[in-house]
Amino acid sequence: MIELIIIKYILNNNIYNKYNNYINLTNKELVKIYYIIKQLHEASDEDFTVDDLELKFFSEYPFLKSSEKEMFSGIFEQLRKVHADDARVEEFMKKQRDMVQAHRIAELSLEVTEGRKEFIDLLSHVSTLDADAPVEEEIEFVSDDLEELYNNLVVTQGLRWRLPCLNKALGSLRKGDFGFVFARPETGKTSFLASEATYMAEQTDRPILWFNNEEQGEKVMMRCVQASLGMTEGEYKNDLKKYRQAFHDKTKRNIKIVDNASIHKTYVEKVCKAIEPSLIIFDQIDKIKGFDESRTDLTLGAIYQWARELAKTYAPVIAVCQADGTGEGVKWLTMGHVANAKTSKQAEADWILGIGKSNQEGLEYVRHLNISKNKLVGDEDSIPELRHGKMDVIIKPEVARYEDV
């Protein structure tokens, strides 16, 4: 029965091209029919029906005995009645292909071991295993429909910021967007993340994945509680059960913090694949392990390129890194203040936000946001003049929030 299903399945031209080299039939009558299918597909790129196949078969075998003609007519009648789940047949065909490929690799490996083939022959064969797949099925082109593009990139909002000024300047974060925030130590980078991430958690049903390799993870989660509720420790500590539930209700328990002082890229990839996050946060990204380059700037460039790939595969990425010593006391940080980087970090980002802090008396709680790079599309309410804007905001460390002035 399975061979009958295969015969009917490969009447489809795309399926035939995909699996033709891996079909192994044992029924000699079906083998004859299979060769007729080969002739049909070699002559045309069309899909064929059982009627097409039957007509071609009997034209190729006009002198069959009556008993043989009756037998093949019965087979074609059976083919017309064959119905199978396409997904299950596809799965079976893939397994057949894998078995054939594995068998050939085993044969070549034995020949290499016995000295009858060179190792390069084995490598060459392995490198061509996917060559039989139809190219048109592997390539997915970007739409050129203007209405579709505008709706997907502008009208359909992604994750919005708590700070209205960032919605006006940057707009939503969407899948594929990668950017980073940088500042001097003790400026409020983690509070910025807590303020924004907890607001974004309210907008999604998927986890926000926060990789933390800086301060203690429990402290970071406590800041998230404060930022979400807008409450100080003194306000919520008298009824922990009540405010625990309030935090869970607001954020939908979407804040997932991975706390590890030595986070490896492979582990990050496994976690992302497992939970399919709506947002990925790295605090701090420069400390991610698993990248070995000859120079620090090249290593960091590789890390940031990898983060961009994560954004395209899973969800938007917000990274955090340090500003170097030249940024101390500077209000408006630029790309030139990014620590340990020439252009390798900056080149990979879609957006870059510097958080400046003045040492002037009376401005202890004022932060100065400077968007030094912005390749985001924005939203319908974004303001083009603010794409590279400079904005003063207030930090409220007691509730881990930032607010517009």
N, C-alpha and C positions, 0 to 999 in steps of 0.2 A: 504493500500500500504506500509506503514512504517513497518508493521510486516513482510511482505514479504521480504523487504529489510534486516531486521534484520536476518531472517532465512538464507538468502543467505550469509550475512556477517559473521555469526558465523560458516560457513563451514571451515573457516580459524581457525586452531588449536590455534594459539596465541591469536586471538581475542576472541575465545570461552573461553579460560582459564582466560582471563582478565575480561570478563563481564558476565560470566555464572550465577553468583549468583545474578545478578541484572536484569535479563530478566523477563518481566511480559507480557505475551501474553493473549489476550482476545478471539481471534478467536479459537474455539475449534478444528477445523481441523488442524490449524497451531500448536496448542499445541501438537497434536499427532505426527506431523512431528518433532517438537522440541525434543520430547523424543527419537526419532530415532537418531537425531543428537547427543544427550547425549551418547547414546550407542556407536556410532561410535567413538567419542572422548575418551570415557573411555577405548575402546579396542585398540586405536592406537593414536600416537602423530602426525599423518599425517594431511595434508589438504585434504578436500574432494570436489568432484564435485557434481553438481545436479544429474548427472547420478548415482554416487555412492549412493547418498541419496535415489533416487527413487528405485533402486534395493533393498537396505536394507529395505525400507519401505514395499514394496509389498511382500518381503519374510517374514516379521514379521506379515503382515495382508493378508494371502493368501485367506481368505474366505469372502472378501468384496462383497457386492452386486454389480451388474453391474453398477448401478447408482452411488454408492460410488466410485467404481474404476474409472469411467469416471470423477467424480468430482476431485479426487486427481491427476489423470493424467493431468487434466487441470491446477491444481495448480503447478505441476512440470514444465509444459510448460511455465507458467507465470514466474516461478523462473529463467528459462533459459534466459528470455528476460529482467530480471531486471538488470539495470545498474544505479549506483549511485556514486556520488563523495565520495571517501573514507574518506576524511577529514571531510566532513559534517556528514557522518554516525558516524564516531568516536566521533565527538562533541556531537551528539545526545545520543550516548551510555554513554558518560561521564556524561551528564546531568541526564540520567536515574539512573546511579549509585549513583550520588550525592543525588538524590531525595530519593532513597531507604535507603541510609545511614542516611540521615537527619531524615527520618521517624522513623527509628529504634532508633536513639539517642533521639528523642522526646518521644517515648514510654518508653524508659528506664528512662528518666528524670522524667516522670510522676510517674513511679513505685517507684523511689527513693523518690519523694515528698510525696507519699502516704505511704511510709514505707514498701513497698513490696520488694524493692531491696536496697542494700547498695550502697553508693556513689562509693566505690571501684569497683563495678560491672560496673558502667558507665565509669569510667576511664579505666578499663581493656578493655572494648569494643572499646573505642575511640583509644586506643593504637594499636589495631589490624586492623584498617580500611584499611591499605595498604597491608595487608598480602596476599590478593588475587592476587596482581599484579605479573606476572611472573618475577622471579629473573633475568633471562637472559636478559630481556628487560630493567631492571633498571641499570645493571652494564655495564660500558663502560671501557674496558681494554685498557691500554697503548699499543701502537703498539710495536712489537718486530722486525719489519723490519728495519734492519740496514741502508739501503739506505734511507728509509723514515725518520728515526731518524736523520741521518746526514744532510739531506737536510733541515729538519725543524729547527734543532737546530744550525746549523753552516752555511750552504750555504745561507739560506734565512735570510737576515739581518733584524734586528729590527730597533729601533731608535738609530742612531749613534750620537756620541758626537761631539761637536764643537772642543774640544781639541783632536788633533791627538794622544797624549800620552795616553788618556783614551781609545780610540779605540784599540790601541795596547795592553793595559793592561787588560781592562775589556771586550771590545767588545760591541756589541749591547745590548740594553735593550729590552727584549721581555716580552710578557704576562706571568705572574707568577713570574717575578723577583722583589724582594723587597730589597732595600738597603737604607743606610742613610749616610748623610754627617754631620760631626760634627766639630766644631771649637769654639774658644773663641769669645766673643762678639767683634764687630768692626773688624772682620777679612775679611769679604767679602762673607758671605754665600749667601745672597740674590742676590748679583751680580753674583755669580757662577750659581745660579739657572736661572737667567735671561739670562745669556750668553748661557747656554746649552738648556734651554726650547725653546727659540726663534729659535734656529737652528733646534731643533727637530720638531718644528711646521711646518717648510718648508717641512718635509718628510712625513706628514700624512694628510689625509682628515678629520680626526676626532679631536674633541677638546682635548686640553691639559688642564686638570682641576687642578687649583692651589688654594688650601685652605690656606688662609693667615690670621693668627691671631697675627702677629707681628706688623710691622710698617704700616702706612696708606696705604691702597690698591692703591690709585691713585699714590702714590710715587713709588710703586712697578711696576705698569703698565708703568710709565714714564721710569723706568730703562729698562723695556722690549723693549720699543721703541728705546732707545739708543743702547741696545745690538743688536737688530735686524739690525738697520741701520749702526751701528758702528760710530755713530755721537754724538757729544756733544750737550748740550742744545743750546749753542751759534750758532752752525751750522744749526740746524733745525728750530729755532724759527722765522726766517725771512720769512719762507714760510710754515706755519703749514699745510695748505691744501694739498700741494704737498707731504710733508713727511708723513702726515697721510695716504694718499693713498699708498705711497710706503711701509709703515709698514703693511697695510692691505694686499697688494699684496704679500709681502714676507711671512708673517705668515699665510695667508689665513684666518685671523681673528680667528685662532684656540686657541689663548691664552685666557682662561676664568678664571678670578680671582674671587674667593668667599672671600669677606672681612668681617670678623666677629671676634670679640675678644673672643667669647665664642661659638665655633663650636662643635656641638654634633654629636656623631657617627651615630645616626639615620638619621640626616640630610645629612651627607656625603653619606650614603648608598642610600638615595632617589635621590640625585643629580646624583650619578654615574649610577644608574639604568635608570634615565631619559635621560641622554645625551651620555652614552656609550663612555667614554673618551678613548683616545689612550695612555695617560699618566696621572698619578695622583701625585700631589706634595703636601706635607705638610710642611708648614713653620709657626710655629713649631709643630711637631707631639706630643710632650709631653704634650701639653696643650689641646688636644682633650678631650671633656667631655663625660660622659656616662659610665665610668669604675669605679667601686667601689670595691676596694680590701682593705685588712687590712693593707698592707704596701705599701709604695711608689714604691718599686722595683717590687712588684707583679702587681700593677696597670699599671706601664709602660710595664711590660712584656705582660699584656693583650692587651694593645694598639698596641704593635708591632706585636703580633700574629694576631690581627684583621687586621692590615695593610697588612700582608702577605696574608690573605684570600682575601682581596680586589684585590691584585695583581693577584691572581689565577682566580678570578671571572671576572675582568674587564680589567685591563691593568697594566703594570709595575708601581711600586710606588717608588718615590724618597722622602725620609723624611729628615728633618733637625732637629738637636738637638744641645745642647751645650756641649763643653768640660768643665770639672771642673777646679778648680783653679790650679791644678797641671800642667795643659797644658799651662799656661801663659808663653809666650816667648819660648816655645818648638817648634823646627822645625818639628820633625817627631812625630806626635801624634799617639798613639797606642790605642787599645781597652780599655786599662786601664785608659785612660784619659776621657772616656765617662762619662758625668755627671749623677748622680743619678741611677747608674746601677751597679749590680754585674756581672751577666751574662745574665740576662733576656732579655735585648735589643739585645745584640750581638748574642744570640742564634737564634733569628728569622730571621736575615738578611742574604741575599745571598752575599751581598758585603757591605763593610764599608770603607768609605773614610774620612781620617782626613786631614783638611787643617791647616797646621801649619804656624805660623808667628813669625819670630825672632825679638827681640827688638834691634838687632845690627844696628848701624848707617849705612845708605847707602843701607839697604835691605827693605826699607819701602814698596816697590811695588813687592817684591818677596814673593811668597807663596810656601809652601812645601807640596806636596800631598803625602800621604802615604796610600797605600791600605793594610789595616791590615787584611781584610778578603775578599776572592774572590772565590765563588762557581759557578760563571757564566761560560758558555760553551765557550764564545768568538766567534769570526768570523774567516774566513779563513786567514785574514791578522793579526790576533792577535799574539802576541809574548809570548810564554809560560814563558820565563825568566822574563817577566815584570808583571806576575800575581799578585805578591805582591811587586810591584815596588815602589821606592821612586823617585819622579819627581819634579824638580823646574819649576815653571811657573811664569808668570808675570800677575799681576792684573792691569787693566786700569780702575780705578773707574770712570773716566770722561765719558767713553762709556760703563760701566758695562760689560766689557768683560775680560775673561782670555785668555792668549795666551801661547803657548809653548815657552820655552827659545830658 
